[in-house]
Amino acid sequence: MTDTTDDIAEEISFQSFDDDCKLLGSLLNDVLQREVGSEFMEKVERTRILAQSACNMRTAGIEDTAELLDKQLSSEISKMSLEEALTLARAFSHYLNLMGIAETHHRVRKARSVVHLSKSCDDIFNQLIQGGVHPDELYSTVCKQEVEIVLTAHPTQINRRTLQYKHIRIAHLLEYNDRPDLGHEDREMLIEDLVREIISIWQTDELRRHKPSPVDEARTGLHIVEQSLWKAVPHYLRRVSNALKKHTGRPLPLTCTPIRFGSWMGGDRDGNPNVTAKVTKDVSLLSRWMAIDLYIREVDSLRFELSMNSCSDTLSKLAHEILEKETSAEERHENRNAHLNRSHSKHQSQLAPSLPTQLPAGADLPSCTECSEESQYPRLELPGTNYLPLNRQNDLGSSSSGVSFQSASENVANGNVANGSTSQSTVVPRSPSSQLLAQRKLFVESQFGRSSFQKLLEPSAHRPGIPAYRIVLGNVKEKLVKTRRRLELLLEDLPCDHDPWDYYDTSDQLLEPLLLCYDSLQSCGSGVLADGRLADLIRRVATFGMVLMKLDLRQVAPDVKEVLDTFRVGAELGSDSLGAYVISMASNASDVLAVELLQKDARLAVSGELGRPCPGGTLRVVPLFETVKDLRGAGSVIRKLLSIDWYREHIIKNHNGHQEVMVGYSDSGKDAGRFTAAWELYKAQEDVVAACTEFGIKVTLFHGRGGSIGRGGGPTYLAIQSQPPGSVMGTLRSTEQGEMVQAKFGIPQTAVRQLEIYTTAVLLATLRPPLPPREENWRNLMEEISTISCRSYRSTVYENPEFLTYFHEATPQAELGFLNIGSRPTRRKNSSGIGHLRAIPWIFAWTQTRFVLPAWLGVGAGLKGVCEKGCTEDLRAMYKEWPFFQSTIDLIEMVLGKADMTIAKHYDEELVSESRRELGAELRREFSTTEKYVLVVSGHEKLSENNRILRRLIESRLPYLNPMNMLQVQVLKRLRRDDDNNKLRDALLITINGIAAGMRNTG
């Protein structure tokens, strides 16, 4: 259950953090005074004080008084009306969200102020050089590093995107508030802006009223790229390059990027019938469209910046060729259209409006300039239907083109093909005749019609003295615009007959003129200019390519027709747009071979229809081993595959000698408990690495981690550093899921930090692999702990006949489906058992009650069993000297520190049938055993002793978090008696939101 502050929690300065919490809290109080009245605010404050007092008494060890205060608090909450409960839930939920914003802001602030930031490229490169690594080896390893972060749409992002954006704006205002040069008036205006944002948040519905479609989820991923990663990647690569130059004397090559991005949004069809072949194709095209749109914006800015006349002969020659080609093209168009324009001029003046007499807003500004007030806020437009030539249709922001679109996701999700009808246009009437449309189409498509409006906006490239850079980049922009238009036609399923020379199909085609400009600037002594915005754009193209994030396909035992349709789409799009084909629940070599055969047939069929080879290469086929049984057989499956000559040659020829294998953390944890899952994953990775080594094949391990510790989550650095030796050899793929995507990559500053942590952790694991267990006895002890732990876990979860009913009574699991936070069902099959319940709602439900049971159940029994045999000192030695064991214990200790048995007991007493309450009491005793033996092994006196900052952060949330849990209990009681009451349901969902904000994660 990874707190989003875990990675760099030590970097928070509490004085400034407290100041910002007080500021935001007082502003929210002022807003609520106006919105709900002073009488109710007295109840809010009384609730907070009671909760705070109970926490203080408990911290001081005065448990009896704390229990009395808890009972008083629970009693007062139970007497609240439904309206009061709803308002209290909303108020405390917003308090917790604002505290979260303050935490994130101070992580950024502290990271900025530290001279030598730990785990940064500069820090780790220096450590390695001082430790004896040769500069050439360091340089080569960094340049060859291949890390891919795969964003997934697993439904754990509880906040609506609208609220996420408002939260980002508040973070921007807090950053502005840190400026030392702010005058009194500026600060007053800043406070007014904060008040406006908080009022806007309060008056916005917190709940999603409709389930998102897979395309909606994909759009969320694209928003993350636009709002954050697009800015973060060049900054991150500059840091890597500067650190390399400092420590090795050579910068990072311009087109080298240690990190790339992938996505499952729109490609993950594991148990999700809403993800079809058509959805996958449309999402891939949307991603391409977004990439091209972002490149158009950057090229516009670059054209403005590169105003110098001095250039290389090669660039000058290219600019001259472009001008000649455009001149001859214009002459041909003028001759061809002269007669048409004369014959229709009178008719046009009567039926069509004249050219605009006023420029659009901002047309007098350089193309790179944007209103700073807007540009700091994320925005995104996606192509769709109803093209509007001159105005904007919605508030999502504006594109570089003069065209605005309705969201394509509605049509994609419904499977409809739009007719391109126009609405709200200032140029074209709502219902024009077909004759008028045809005439206008002729006019617009003529050279005169296409260019006239453009000439109003920017100077002609034919004027003498126009710099060659602007001519070349103008040509790049023109091809990008045509590329974008082609993608729009493809998305609309309209005929597309563009000449291949008119658009960009690969990133190499786009890089060619950009690198030419770069070399020209360098040769003319303008290297400083070359290494600015132009270098940033080149690095973006190298990192994001033409698709931003390559889309993985994932499937398990689906409908045969859908499989064939998916392979057909895969053949059409190819490896330029798609990443890997992941086989869920893989257990045999035949699973992989069958997919390879289907892929080969699909590519042959599509190639025959196209009359040319399919684009790109074949997709990587990646087996995903998830259950304990499958993990234990992973090595033998890979050996069997690689022993087949055809398959081994295929891997060498088509995939550069790399076999990719995915290991799943979620289902293995639900299957056997967290400790056993961790050990089985460790052994499986060792075995897979050994199998590949036997056949001379390199291996890339793909880690399917969730956000919570129960699903393999944890601080990125710690997770990578505790992998088996040899399993991270310069390559790594890892999923980032749900709310962790926003937490780690939601703003550029935190994204840069996370990208650096990925790079340095993988580098250390490659050049200085973590130590294996020092002696064989340590492995034997792990086996024994794992066996006892698994037996204890399964005896409770799968073998106790009362457990399933207890789970449904004690948690809001049944009600989580109302949240509308994901497009896929919560169960793989229609069954009420734990086995078919997805790992996400399983963890989510226990996190809500603060029991967090899946992350620790069974661990105490395993540690106790081994300690009682006299092996305590061995376990302490393992903790000190074996990174894997230490990280496993530390993560469990962190979970125990965030759990709260007093709250969990309250759920039992109020919601669980009396006959099953003893099971809850037994589980709480098991928790105490786990806490005791974890502290024995770690040598700590109390939980989270090695992370006091995190403990204080958690404690600061409790006065708002504890009442939210008590409120949730009361709402659940009422809702289970009146399950059709929509207001009660809303109140419950708001408490779920609030608790997720307080725990800083869901599942």
GUVO-338416 format. One line per 4 residues: number of its first residue (from 1); their letters; for each residue x, y, z of C-alpha. Coordinates in steps of 0.1 Angstrom, whole numbers. Layout:
GUVO-338416
NUM> A> X:Y:Z | ...
END
This chain:
GUVO-338416
1> MTDT> 0:0:0 | 25:25:-12 | 21:60:1 | 29:84:-26
5> TDDI> 54:101:-3 | 74:69:3 | 100:74:-24 | 113:107:-10
9> AEEI> 93:113:22 | 125:123:39 | 127:153:17 | 97:171:32
13> SFQS> 104:202:54 | 77:201:80 | 76:238:89 | 68:249:54
17> FDDD> 45:219:50 | 25:228:81 | 23:264:69 | 8:254:36
21> CKLL> -16:230:53 | -28:258:76 | -32:281:47 | -53:257:26
25> GSLL> -72:245:56 | -81:280:67 | -92:289:31 | -114:258:30
29> NDVL> -129:268:63 | -137:303:50 | -153:288:19 | -173:263:40
33> QREV> -185:290:63 | -201:307:33 | -213:275:16 | -227:255:46
37> GSEF> -230:281:74 | -213:286:107 | -236:263:127 | -226:232:107
41> MEKV> -189:243:107 | -190:241:145 | -200:205:141 | -171:200:116
45> ERTR> -146:215:140 | -160:196:170 | -156:163:151 | -120:172:142
49> ILAQ> -111:181:178 | -126:149:192 | -106:128:166 | -75:148:173
53> SACN> -79:144:211 | -84:106:207 | -52:104:186 | -32:124:212
57> MRTA> -44:102:240 | -35:71:221 | 0:84:213 | 5:92:250
61> GIED> -5:57:259 | -38:67:276 | -59:41:258 | -90:42:281
65> TAEL> -95:80:275 | -89:75:237 | -116:48:236 | -141:71:254
69> LDKQ> -134:99:229 | -138:74:200 | -172:63:214 | -183:99:218
73> LSSE> -172:107:182 | -190:76:168 | -221:84:188 | -222:120:175
77> ISKM> -217:109:139 | -244:83:142 | -269:110:152 | -262:131:121
81> SLEE> -289:135:94 | -281:121:59 | -275:157:46 | -251:164:75
85> ALTL> -233:131:69 | -229:139:32 | -216:174:39 | -192:162:66
89> ARAF> -178:135:43 | -173:160:15 | -156:185:38 | -131:160:53
93> SHYL> -125:145:19 | -114:179:5 | -93:185:36 | -74:153:30
97> NLMG> -70:161:-7 | -56:195:1 | -31:180:25 | -20:156:-3
101> IAET> -14:186:-26 | 7:202:1 | 27:170:5 | 34:167:-32
105> HHRV> 44:204:-34 | 69:201:-6 | 85:170:-22 | 91:192:-52
109> RKAR> 103:222:-32 | 127:202:-11 | 141:184:-41 | 148:218:-57
113> SVVH> 166:232:-26 | 189:202:-20 | 224:207:-35 | 232:170:-37
117> LSKS> 200:151:-43 | 202:114:-33 | 195:88:-61 | 199:115:-87
121> CDDI> 221:108:-118 | 248:130:-105 | 248:112:-71 | 248:77:-84
125> FNQL> 273:83:-113 | 296:98:-87 | 292:68:-64 | 300:44:-92
129> IQGG> 330:63:-104 | 343:65:-69 | 336:28:-65 | 359:19:-93
133> VHPD> 336:18:-124 | 355:30:-154 | 340:61:-171 | 337:43:-204
137> ELYS> 318:14:-188 | 295:39:-171 | 289:58:-203 | 282:27:-224
141> TVCK> 258:12:-198 | 238:44:-195 | 235:47:-233 | 224:11:-237
145> QEVE> 199:11:-209 | 164:2:-220 | 136:9:-194 | 100:11:-204
149> IVLT> 73:24:-181 | 39:10:-190 | 9:30:-179 | -22:10:-173
153> AHPT> -58:18:-167 | -64:-5:-138 | -93:12:-119 | -76:26:-88
157> QINR> -76:63:-98 | -105:75:-76 | -104:112:-84 | -122:126:-114
161> RTLQ> -99:141:-140 | -116:175:-135 | -106:175:-98 | -71:163:-106
165> YKHI> -66:194:-128 | -80:217:-101 | -56:201:-77 | -27:208:-101
169> RIAH> -37:244:-104 | -36:247:-66 | -1:232:-66 | 9:258:-92
173> LLEY> -4:286:-69 | 15:271:-39 | 46:272:-60 | 40:308:-69
177> NDRP> 34:316:-32 | 70:305:-25 | 85:333:-45 | 104:357:-22
181> DLGH> 97:387:-44 | 59:386:-41 | 45:420:-31 | 15:425:-8
185> EDRE> -9:430:-37 | 4:400:-55 | 0:378:-25 | -36:390:-20
189> MLIE> -44:382:-56 | -28:348:-51 | -50:341:-21 | -81:352:-41
193> DLVR> -71:327:-68 | -67:299:-43 | -102:307:-29 | -116:306:-64
197> EIIS> -101:272:-70 | -114:258:-36 | -149:272:-43 | -148:256:-77
201> IWQT> -137:222:-61 | -165:224:-35 | -191:231:-61 | -179:203:-84
205> DELR> -195:168:-82 | -168:145:-68 | -183:114:-82 | -182:99:-117
209> RHKP> -217:94:-128 | -209:71:-157 | -184:42:-161 | -155:53:-183
213> SPVD> -150:35:-217 | -116:21:-226 | -111:51:-249 | -118:75:-220
217> EART> -91:57:-201 | -67:60:-230 | -74:97:-232 | -65:100:-195
221> GLHI> -31:84:-204 | -27:110:-232 | -35:138:-208 | -6:126:-185
225> VEQS> 18:128:-215 | 6:163:-225 | 4:178:-190 | 36:164:-176
229> LWKA> 57:139:-194 | 60:160:-225 | 78:187:-204 | 95:163:-180
233> VPHY> 113:141:-206 | 137:168:-221 | 145:181:-186 | 152:145:-174
237> LRRV> 174:138:-204 | 193:170:-199 | 201:159:-163 | 213:125:-176
241> SNAL> 234:142:-203 | 249:168:-179 | 258:142:-153 | 274:120:-180
245> KKHT> 294:149:-193 | 305:158:-158 | 316:123:-148 | 327:107:-182
249> GRPL> 335:138:-203 | 308:129:-229 | 272:139:-231 | 243:116:-238
253> PLTC> 239:111:-276 | 211:132:-290 | 188:104:-301 | 196:81:-272
257> TPIR> 169:77:-245 | 172:54:-215 | 135:55:-209 | 104:50:-231
261> FGSW> 67:46:-224 | 41:20:-232 | 4:17:-224 | -23:-9:-218
265> MGGD> -51:16:-221 | -72:3:-250 | -51:-28:-254 | -58:-48:-222
269> RDGN> -86:-72:-230 | -80:-95:-200 | -115:-100:-187 | -127:-67:-203
273> PNVT> -152:-73:-230 | -153:-35:-237 | -118:-36:-253 | -124:-47:-289
277> AKVT> -101:-48:-320 | -118:-16:-332 | -111:2:-298 | -74:-9:-300
281> KDVS> -71:5:-335 | -88:38:-327 | -68:43:-295 | -36:37:-314
285> LLSR> -46:63:-341 | -56:87:-313 | -22:83:-298 | -6:90:-331
289> WMAI> -28:121:-337 | -18:134:-303 | 19:129:-310 | 17:148:-343
293> DLYI> -4:176:-327 | 22:181:-300 | 50:181:-326 | 32:208:-346
297> REVD> 32:230:-315 | 69:225:-309 | 79:231:-345 | 59:264:-344
301> SLRF> 78:275:-314 | 111:264:-330 | 104:284:-362 | 100:315:-341
305> ELSM> 133:308:-323 | 155:299:-352 | 156:333:-369 | 193:334:-378
309> NSCS> 205:335:-414 | 238:317:-411 | 235:280:-419 | 253:251:-435
313> DTLS> 255:246:-473 | 234:214:-469 | 206:232:-451 | 207:261:-475
317> KLAH> 204:237:-505 | 175:219:-489 | 157:252:-482 | 163:262:-519
321> EILE> 148:229:-531 | 117:234:-509 | 112:269:-523 | 115:257:-559
325> KETS> 91:228:-553 | 65:251:-537 | 69:277:-565 | 64:252:-593
329> AEER> 34:237:-574 | 18:271:-570 | 22:278:-607 | 5:246:-616
333> HENR> -23:252:-592 | -28:288:-605 | -30:276:-641 | -54:249:-633
337> NAHL> -77:269:-610 | -77:303:-628 | -107:294:-649 | -125:277:-620
341> NRSH> -119:308:-597 | -132:332:-624 | -164:312:-632 | -172:308:-596
345> SKHQ> -162:341:-581 | -196:357:-585 | -214:326:-572 | -189:324:-542
349> SQLA> -196:360:-532 | -233:353:-531 | -234:320:-513 | -202:318:-492
353> PSLP> -190:343:-467 | -159:363:-476 | -125:357:-461 | -123:367:-424
357> TQLP> -121:404:-419 | -107:400:-384 | -78:378:-374 | -85:352:-347
361> AGAD> -75:361:-312 | -37:359:-308 | -30:357:-345 | -7:388:-342
365> LPSC> 15:369:-317 | 44:346:-326 | 32:310:-329 | 51:298:-299
369> TECS> 36:323:-275 | 7:312:-252 | -10:329:-224 | 10:319:-194
373> EESQ> -21:317:-173 | -34:289:-196 | -2:272:-206 | 5:260:-171
377> YPRL> -27:241:-170 | -31:207:-188 | -52:206:-219 | -60:182:-246
381> ELPG> -80:181:-278 | -87:149:-296 | -100:144:-331 | -135:134:-337
385> TNYL> -165:145:-356 | -182:179:-364 | -152:198:-377 | -155:235:-368
389> PLNR> -133:257:-390 | -128:288:-369 | -142:286:-334 | -136:264:-304
393> QNDL> -163:240:-292 | -153:231:-257 | -131:242:-228 | -104:215:-232
397> GSSS> -80:240:-248 | -70:247:-284 | -50:228:-309 | -25:243:-332
401> SGVS> -47:238:-362 | -77:260:-369 | -99:230:-364 | -117:219:-333
405> FQSA> -133:185:-327 | -158:168:-306 | -144:140:-286 | -139:109:-307
409> SENV> -142:87:-277 | -180:89:-277 | -181:75:-312 | -154:50:-306
413> ANGN> -170:37:-274 | -204:34:-291 | -189:19:-322 | -204:45:-344
417> VANG> -190:61:-375 | -197:98:-376 | -209:116:-406 | -189:147:-401
421> STSQ> -218:170:-396 | -210:206:-386 | -225:226:-358 | -220:260:-341
425> STVV> -197:272:-369 | -193:308:-377 | -183:300:-412 | -206:272:-423
429> PRSP> -244:272:-417 | -259:243:-398 | -277:227:-427 | -261:237:-460
433> SSQL> -272:221:-493 | -251:195:-509 | -244:218:-538 | -232:246:-515
437> LAQR> -210:221:-497 | -195:209:-529 | -187:245:-541 | -171:254:-508
441> KLFV> -151:222:-508 | -137:231:-543 | -128:266:-530 | -111:254:-498
445> ESQF> -92:227:-516 | -79:251:-543 | -44:265:-537 | -60:300:-534
449> GRSS> -86:288:-508 | -60:269:-488 | -34:296:-487 | -53:328:-484
453> FQKL> -62:325:-447 | -27:312:-439 | -12:343:-455 | -30:364:-430
457> LEPS> -14:346:-401 | 22:342:-411 | 47:358:-436 | 53:342:-470
461> AHRP> 83:319:-472 | 90:334:-506 | 101:367:-493 | 139:373:-498
465> GIPA> 159:369:-466 | 137:343:-449 | 161:322:-429 | 167:287:-442
469> YRIV> 158:272:-408 | 123:287:-410 | 118:274:-446 | 128:239:-436
473> LGNV> 108:239:-404 | 78:254:-423 | 80:224:-446 | 82:201:-416
477> KEKL> 51:217:-402 | 32:214:-434 | 39:177:-436 | 29:173:-399
481> VKTR> -4:191:-406 | -10:167:-435 | -1:138:-413 | -26:149:-387
485> RRLE> -53:154:-413 | -47:119:-426 | -51:104:-391 | -84:123:-387
489> LLLE> -96:107:-419 | -85:72:-408 | -103:78:-374 | -135:87:-393
493> DLPC> -131:57:-416 | -131:81:-445 | -111:76:-478 | -75:86:-474
497> DHDP> -54:89:-506 | -25:111:-493 | 8:107:-512 | 33:90:-489
501> WDYY> 57:118:-496 | 32:143:-481 | 32:129:-445 | 55:114:-419
505> DTSD> 51:77:-412 | 81:70:-390 | 101:89:-364 | 133:86:-386
509> QLLE> 115:107:-413 | 107:134:-388 | 142:133:-373 | 160:138:-406
513> PLLL> 153:175:-411 | 156:182:-374 | 190:167:-372 | 200:186:-403
517> CYDS> 191:218:-385 | 210:207:-354 | 242:199:-374 | 239:232:-393
521> LQSC> 237:252:-360 | 267:233:-346 | 288:238:-378 | 281:276:-376
525> GSGV> 293:279:-340 | 257:281:-326 | 259:250:-305 | 243:267:-275
529> LADG> 212:274:-297 | 213:238:-311 | 213:224:-275 | 182:243:-265
533> RLAD> 146:239:-278 | 158:220:-309 | 177:194:-289 | 146:190:-267
537> LIRR> 124:184:-297 | 148:158:-311 | 149:140:-278 | 111:140:-276
541> VATF> 109:124:-310 | 135:98:-300 | 115:90:-268 | 79:93:-279
545> GMVL> 83:84:-315 | 51:88:-336 | 28:72:-311 | 37:87:-277
549> MKLD> 33:53:-260 | 33:19:-278 | 2:0:-270 | 5:-35:-255
553> LRQV> -21:-61:-263 | -31:-85:-234 | -55:-114:-237 | -66:-145:-219
557> APDV> -88:-174:-232 | -111:-150:-251 | -136:-153:-280 | -118:-168:-310
561> KEVL> -132:-142:-335 | -120:-114:-312 | -86:-130:-311 | -84:-131:-349
565> DTFR> -97:-95:-352 | -71:-84:-327 | -43:-101:-346 | -55:-85:-378
569> VGAE> -53:-50:-361 | -19:-60:-348 | -7:-68:-384 | -22:-36:-398
573> LGSD> -5:-14:-371 | 27:-34:-366 | 55:-29:-341 | 57:8:-349
577> SLGA> 25:14:-330 | 22:-17:-308 | 45:-31:-282 | 41:-66:-268
581> YVIS> 14:-92:-270 | 10:-104:-233 | -6:-138:-226 | -23:-137:-192
585> MASN> -23:-168:-171 | 4:-184:-193 | 13:-219:-182 | 27:-238:-212
589> ASDV> 51:-233:-241 | 22:-240:-264 | 4:-208:-252 | 33:-188:-268
593> LAVE> 36:-209:-299 | -1:-207:-307 | 1:-169:-306 | 31:-167:-328
597> LLQK> 14:-189:-354 | -18:-168:-353 | 3:-136:-356 | 22:-150:-386
601> DARL> -10:-160:-404 | -26:-126:-398 | 5:-107:-411 | 5:-129:-443
605> AVSG> -33:-122:-448 | -30:-85:-443 | 1:-82:-464 | -17:-100:-493
609> ELGR> -46:-75:-491 | -23:-45:-489 | -1:-57:-517 | 30:-48:-496
613> PCPG> 47:-60:-464 | 29:-52:-431 | 43:-21:-413 | 69:-26:-387
617> GTLR> 80:-60:-374 | 62:-88:-355 | 50:-81:-320 | 69:-95:-290
621> VVPL> 49:-124:-275 | 53:-122:-237 | 41:-150:-214 | 27:-136:-181
625> FETV> 31:-159:-151 | 8:-149:-123 | -3:-177:-99 | 22:-195:-76
629> KDLR> 18:-227:-96 | 26:-209:-129 | 55:-190:-113 | 71:-222:-102
633> GAGS> 69:-236:-138 | 81:-204:-155 | 117:-215:-160 | 108:-248:-175
637> VIRK> 83:-232:-199 | 111:-208:-211 | 135:-237:-215 | 111:-257:-235
641> LLSI> 105:-227:-258 | 141:-219:-263 | 150:-255:-270 | 129:-252:-302
645> DWYR> 153:-242:-330 | 127:-222:-349 | 116:-202:-319 | 151:-195:-307
649> EHII> 161:-183:-342 | 129:-162:-344 | 139:-144:-311 | 175:-138:-324
653> KNHN> 164:-126:-358 | 133:-105:-350 | 138:-94:-314 | 175:-88:-311
657> GHQE> 181:-120:-291 | 158:-107:-263 | 132:-129:-246 | 107:-109:-226
661> VMVG> 89:-125:-196 | 63:-109:-174 | 57:-118:-138 | 25:-108:-120
665> YSDS> 24:-96:-85 | -14:-92:-79 | -28:-127:-84 | 2:-144:-68
669> GKDA> -4:-123:-37 | -41:-130:-36 | -33:-167:-42 | -8:-173:-15
673> GRFT> -2:-141:6 | 23:-114:2 | 54:-131:17 | 50:-163:-3
677> AAWE> 43:-144:-35 | 75:-123:-30 | 96:-154:-25 | 81:-173:-54
681> LYKA> 85:-142:-77 | 122:-140:-66 | 128:-177:-74 | 109:-175:-107
685> QEDV> 130:-146:-119 | 162:-165:-110 | 150:-196:-129 | 139:-176:-160
689> VAAC> 173:-158:-161 | 191:-191:-158 | 170:-206:-186 | 178:-178:-210
693> TEFG> 215:-178:-201 | 217:-215:-209 | 206:-207:-245 | 226:-175:-249
697> IKVT> 195:-154:-249 | 191:-121:-231 | 161:-116:-209 | 139:-86:-202
701> LFHG> 117:-90:-172 | 84:-72:-172 | 71:-65:-137 | 33:-63:-134
705> RGGS> 33:-42:-102 | 3:-26:-86 | 1:6:-65 | -3:-12:-32
709> IGRG> 22:-34:-14 | -3:-62:-15 | 0:-60:-53 | 37:-57:-55
713> GGPT> 39:-19:-50 | 65:0:-31 | 91:27:-35 | 106:23:-71
717> YLAI> 142:24:-60 | 138:-2:-32 | 119:-25:-56 | 145:-25:-83
721> QSQP> 174:-27:-59 | 160:-59:-43 | 157:-79:-75 | 177:-112:-79
725> PGSV> 212:-107:-92 | 214:-108:-130 | 177:-101:-135 | 182:-64:-142
729> MGTL> 209:-62:-168 | 203:-28:-183 | 167:-36:-193 | 134:-34:-174
733> RSTE> 97:-30:-181 | 73:-22:-153 | 37:-12:-150 | 26:20:-132
737> QGEM> -11:17:-123 | -41:38:-114 | -36:66:-89 | 2:60:-89
741> VQAK> 4:73:-125 | -10:106:-113 | 10:106:-81 | 44:99:-98
745> FGIP> 40:115:-132 | 11:140:-127 | 33:171:-126 | 66:176:-145
749> QTAV> 88:180:-113 | 78:147:-97 | 80:130:-131 | 116:141:-136
753> RQLE> 124:128:-102 | 108:94:-109 | 125:90:-142 | 159:97:-126
757> IYTT> 151:71:-99 | 142:45:-125 | 175:52:-144 | 198:52:-114
761> AVLL> 182:21:-98 | 185:1:-130 | 220:13:-135 | 231:3:-99
765> ATLR> 213:-31:-103 | 232:-36:-136 | 267:-25:-125 | 265:-33:-88
769> PPLP> 239:-62:-86 | 223:-67:-52 | 239:-95:-31 | 224:-130:-33
773> PREE> 216:-149:0 | 249:-153:17 | 244:-190:26 | 221:-218:15
777> NWRN> 205:-219:50 | 190:-185:43 | 171:-199:13 | 160:-228:35
781> LMEE> 147:-204:61 | 128:-185:34 | 112:-217:22 | 101:-225:57
785> ISTI> 87:-190:64 | 70:-191:30 | 54:-225:36 | 41:-216:71
789> SCRS> 29:-182:58 | 11:-197:28 | -6:-223:49 | -18:-198:74
793> YRST> -30:-174:47 | -49:-200:27 | -64:-216:58 | -81:-182:66
797> VYEN> -90:-169:31 | -98:-201:12 | -105:-228:38 | -125:-210:65
801> PEFL> -162:-212:54 | -170:-181:74 | -144:-159:58 | -162:-149:25
805> TYFH> -193:-138:44 | -171:-119:69 | -153:-102:41 | -186:-90:25
809> EATP> -199:-78:59 | -168:-61:72 | -158:-42:41 | -175:-21:14
813> QAEL> -164:-45:-13 | -199:-51:-27 | -204:-13:-30 | -171:-5:-48
817> GFLN> -188:-13:-82 | -208:20:-79 | -176:40:-81 | -174:40:-119
821> IGSR> -136:41:-118 | -128:16:-145 | -141:1:-177 | -136:-35:-168
825> PTRR> -157:-57:-144 | -145:-64:-109 | -146:-101:-115 | -131:-123:-142
829> KNSS> -161:-147:-140 | -196:-146:-125 | -187:-161:-92 | -189:-148:-57
833> GIGH> -157:-165:-45 | -124:-149:-37 | -107:-168:-65 | -124:-149:-93
837> LRAI> -124:-116:-76 | -98:-93:-91 | -69:-83:-69 | -77:-46:-71
841> PWIF> -111:-47:-53 | -97:-73:-29 | -70:-49:-18 | -92:-18:-22
845> AWTQ> -118:-31:2 | -94:-40:30 | -76:-7:26 | -108:12:32
849> TRFV> -113:-5:66 | -76:2:75 | -72:-36:81 | -50:-39:50
853> LPAW> -52:-76:55 | -38:-90:22 | -4:-73:27 | 5:-89:60
857> LGVG> -18:-120:66 | 3:-151:72 | 36:-132:76 | 34:-132:114
861> AGLK> 28:-170:115 | 58:-176:92 | 82:-155:112 | 70:-168:145
865> GVCE> 74:-204:134 | 110:-199:124 | 119:-177:154 | 105:-203:178
869> KGCT> 130:-228:163 | 159:-206:175 | 166:-188:142 | 160:-153:153
873> EDLR> 196:-142:149 | 197:-158:114 | 167:-137:104 | 183:-105:118
877> AMYK> 215:-113:97 | 193:-118:67 | 177:-85:73 | 210:-66:75
881> EWPF> 228:-83:46 | 202:-95:20 | 185:-66:2 | 156:-87:-10
885> FQST> 147:-99:26 | 152:-64:40 | 129:-48:15 | 102:-74:20
889> IDLI> 103:-68:58 | 104:-30:54 | 74:-29:31 | 54:-51:55
893> EMVL> 64:-29:84 | 53:2:64 | 19:-15:59 | 15:-23:95
897> GKAD> 23:13:104 | -6:25:82 | -31:-1:94 | -53:7:124
901> MTIA> -68:-21:144 | -90:3:164 | -108:14:132 | -109:-22:119
905> KHYD> -125:-33:152 | -151:-6:148 | -162:-20:114 | -165:-54:130
909> EELV> -186:-42:160 | -210:-22:138 | -213:-43:106 | -204:-79:112
913> SESR> -228:-105:125 | -221:-115:161 | -214:-151:152 | -185:-139:129
917> RELG> -170:-113:151 | -146:-138:167 | -130:-143:133 | -123:-105:132
921> AELR> -108:-108:167 | -86:-137:156 | -74:-117:127 | -65:-88:149
925> REFS> -45:-111:172 | -27:-123:140 | -19:-87:132 | -4:-82:167
929> TTEK> 17:-113:162 | 29:-100:128 | 38:-66:143 | 57:-83:172
933> YVLV> 79:-105:149 | 85:-79:122 | 100:-57:149 | 120:-86:163
937> VSGH> 136:-92:129 | 141:-55:120 | 154:-46:155 | 131:-15:155
941> EKLS> 114:-5:188 | 83:7:170 | 68:6:135 | 81:29:108
945> ENNR> 111:38:131 | 133:39:100 | 108:63:83 | 98:88:109
949> ILRR> 88:114:83 | 63:90:68 | 49:82:102 | 44:119:110
953> LIES> 27:124:77 | 3:96:84 | -4:110:119 | -12:144:105
957> RLPY> -40:129:84 | -57:110:113 | -80:138:127 | -97:138:93
961> LNPM> -92:102:83 | -106:85:114 | -140:104:113 | -143:94:77
965> NMLQ> -140:57:86 | -166:61:114 | -189:80:89 | -184:52:64
969> VQVL> -195:26:89 | -227:45:97 | -235:50:60 | -229:13:53
973> KRLR> -253:4:81 | -280:26:67 | -274:17:31 | -276:-21:38
977> RDDD> -311:-15:52 | -321:9:23 | -300:-1:-7 | -320:19:-32
981> NNKL> -312:52:-15 | -291:72:-40 | -282:99:-15 | -268:72:9
985> RDAL> -249:57:-19 | -234:91:-28 | -224:96:8 | -207:62:9
989> LITI> -188:68:-23 | -176:102:-10 | -163:84:22 | -145:59:-1
993> NGIA> -129:89:-20 | -119:105:13 | -104:74:28 | -84:67:-4
997> AGMR> -71:103:-2 | -61:99:34 | -44:65:29 | -29:80:-3
1001> NTG> -38:50:-23 | -66:25:-32 | -55:-8:-46
END
